[in-house]
Amino acid sequence: MKVTCVFSRRDPSTVKTISGATVYKTDDILNHKDEIDVLIMCGGSATDLPEQTPAMAKYFNVVDSFDTHKNIPVHFENVDKASKEGGKIGIISVGWDPGMFSLNRLFGSCILKDGADYTFWGKGVSQGHSDAIRRIDGVVDARQYTIPVEEALDAVRSGSQPQLTTRQKHTRECFVVAEDGADLKRIENEIVIMKNYFDEYDTTVHFISKEELDRDHKGIPHGGFVIRTGKTGVNLENNHVIEYRLKLDSNPEFTSSVIVAYARAAYRLNKEGASGCKTVFDIPPAYLSDKSGEELRKMML
């Protein structure tokens, strides 16, 4: 895998890459389509990816991390149409949720048919939710923490299969830097009523200085749990719990690691002649690895 180039809405002369890859303006992207095997889409889910991924899927194999769960079916249809028109592969909603957590929800529900699924996020910084806050007029910067409710976690792990509302499972805490003179009440209200992001949660908003944000909220940790509880036996007398946990020092670095693996799969699928939109459910696990099938069977099976 090699970073060929980077496209940015910023002035390329102000952007430095660790790999030394050349930075170009986003407007120049189609001039480089023959140089790129897979284009990784790094925009936000609120306003960028719904437009950018279908637009680019006509010309490139693409992978994105679209994470507005309710809108994934529509996004899939848009990318599928564009990818098939261009004879390319588009893999959407890649990361850890949606992504790795999605796979574990699928595995758990297939194995324990008589059971219930639970997903908890945090405590950690949500990139998508933080980005959504930053798009609000008057906001300079922001971090949003998603926090599991401990009582809900304990109830799930007990195997009692509680019925939990969205609000009972998580709280959200926001740290916001506002422009001088900005209407703080308006900003807070726009956050707490934001559909698909905050409207179904108990949300606390703190307005702090840029210095406080940089000092106390510089890192982007995250993580969470996917839990499937179920029963087996003639009388359903045996309880089982499947738990998958992530504890991440850096949300973006882990997410990018997942995306790169799926970029490898996108390239392989397209070389085989496949086209259209895919999700993590559709990708053979072996296509993610840089090892051969023989090596995987020997080392990991």
Sequence and secondary structure as in RCSB ss.txt:
>XXXX:A:sequence
MKVTCVFSRRDPSTVKTISGATVYKTDDILNHKDEIDVLIMCGGSATDLPEQTPAMAKYFNVVDSFDTHKNIPVH
FENVDKASKEGGKIGIISVGWDPGMFSLNRLFGSCILKDGADYTFWGKGVSQGHSDAIRRIDGVVDARQYTIPVE
EALDAVRSGSQPQLTTRQKHTRECFVVAEDGADLKRIENEIVIMKNYFDEYDTTVHFISKEELDRDHKGIPHGGF
VIRTGKTGVNLENNHVIEYRLKLDSNPEFTSSVIVAYARAAYRLNKEGASGCKTVFDIPPAYLSDKSGEELRKMM
L
>XXXX:A:secstr
    EEEESS GGG   TT  EEEEGGGGGGGGGG S EE  S TTTTHHHHHHHHHTTS EE     GGGHHHH
HHHHHHHHHHHT EEE S SBTTBHHHHHHHHHHHH SSEEEEEEE SEE HHHHHHHHTSTTEEEEEEEEEE H
HHHHHHHTT      HHHHEEEEEEEEE TT  HHHHHHHHHT TTTTTTSEEEEEE  HHHHHHHS S  EEEE
EEEEEEESTTS EEEEEEEEEEES HHHHHHHHHHHHHHHHHHHHHTT  EEE GGGS GGGG SS HHHHHHHT
 
